[in-house]
């Protein structure tokens, strides 16, 4: 059965994240199991700016970006928890006219 687009996008981002095991619970966005994540507790910064990002050799004109903070449990090379969390950021750039005409 198809899932809502927001859930599908979230699943894709989690599965592509090289800093986690791909399990939603390991991202540690907020305390509690994934079903209890409150979107209001996820820290997001938004900025309008003109920048160029190169993706696979092609220049993209970025007009707006989101920086999403997340945390995960740090593990050793064998996957054993080291007893602390690491804070990282996911940055999403939006290309185009930034909603303008």
C-alpha positions as CSV (number, residue, x, y, z in Angstrom):
1,X,0.0,0.0,0.0
2,X,1.4,3.4,-0.9
3,X,2.6,5.7,2.0
4,X,2.1,9.4,2.3
5,X,4.7,11.4,0.4
6,X,6.1,12.9,3.6
7,X,6.7,9.4,5.0
8,X,8.2,8.1,1.8
9,X,10.6,11.1,1.6
10,X,11.6,10.6,5.2
11,X,12.2,6.9,4.6
12,X,14.3,7.7,1.6
13,X,16.4,10.2,3.5
14,X,16.9,7.8,6.4
15,X,17.9,4.9,4.2
16,X,20.4,7.1,2.2
17,X,22.0,8.5,5.4
18,X,25.6,7.2,5.5
19,X,25.8,8.0,9.3
20,X,23.2,5.7,10.5
21,X,22.2,2.0,10.1
22,X,19.2,3.1,8.0
23,X,16.8,2.4,10.9
24,X,14.6,5.3,11.8
25,X,15.1,4.8,15.5
26,X,18.9,5.3,15.2
27,X,18.6,8.9,14.1
28,X,17.6,10.1,17.5
29,X,15.8,13.2,16.3
30,X,13.8,13.2,19.6
31,X,13.5,10.8,22.5
32,X,11.1,7.9,22.1
33,X,10.3,5.4,19.4
34,X,9.8,6.6,15.8
35,X,6.0,6.5,16.1
36,X,6.2,9.2,18.8
37,X,8.4,11.7,17.0
38,X,6.9,15.2,17.3
39,X,7.8,17.2,14.2
40,X,7.8,20.4,16.3
41,X,10.9,19.0,18.1
42,X,13.0,18.7,15.0
43,X,15.3,21.7,14.7
44,X,15.1,23.2,11.2
45,X,16.7,26.4,10.0
46,X,15.6,28.0,6.7
47,X,17.6,30.6,4.7
48,X,17.0,32.4,1.4
49,X,20.2,33.0,-0.5
50,X,21.7,32.8,-3.9
51,X,24.4,30.0,-4.2
52,X,25.6,27.4,-6.6
53,X,26.0,23.8,-5.6
54,X,27.7,21.3,-7.9
55,X,26.0,17.9,-8.0
56,X,27.5,15.2,-10.1
57,X,29.4,17.8,-12.1
58,X,26.3,19.9,-12.9
59,X,25.9,23.4,-11.4
60,X,22.6,23.9,-9.6
61,X,21.4,27.4,-8.7
62,X,20.1,27.1,-5.1
63,X,17.7,29.8,-3.9
64,X,16.6,28.4,-0.5
65,X,18.1,25.8,1.9
66,X,17.0,23.9,5.0
67,X,19.4,22.7,7.6
68,X,17.9,19.9,9.7
69,X,19.7,18.9,12.9
70,X,19.7,15.3,14.0
71,X,21.5,13.1,16.5
72,X,22.6,9.5,16.5
73,X,24.3,7.1,18.8
74,X,28.0,6.9,18.1
75,X,29.3,3.3,17.7
76,X,32.6,1.7,17.2
77,X,33.6,-0.2,14.0
78,X,31.8,-3.3,15.3
79,X,28.5,-1.4,15.9
80,X,28.9,-1.3,19.7
81,X,27.5,1.9,21.4
82,X,30.2,4.2,22.7
83,X,27.7,5.9,25.2
84,X,27.3,9.3,23.5
85,X,25.4,10.9,20.6
86,X,26.8,12.8,17.7
87,X,25.0,15.8,16.2
88,X,24.9,16.2,12.4
89,X,23.0,18.2,9.9
90,X,21.1,17.4,6.7
91,X,21.1,20.2,4.3
92,X,18.5,20.3,1.6
93,X,18.8,22.9,-1.2
94,X,15.9,24.1,-3.4
95,X,16.7,25.1,-6.9
96,X,14.5,27.4,-9.1
97,X,13.0,30.8,-8.6
98,X,12.3,30.5,-4.9
99,X,8.5,30.6,-5.5
100,X,8.8,33.8,-7.6
101,X,7.5,34.3,-11.1
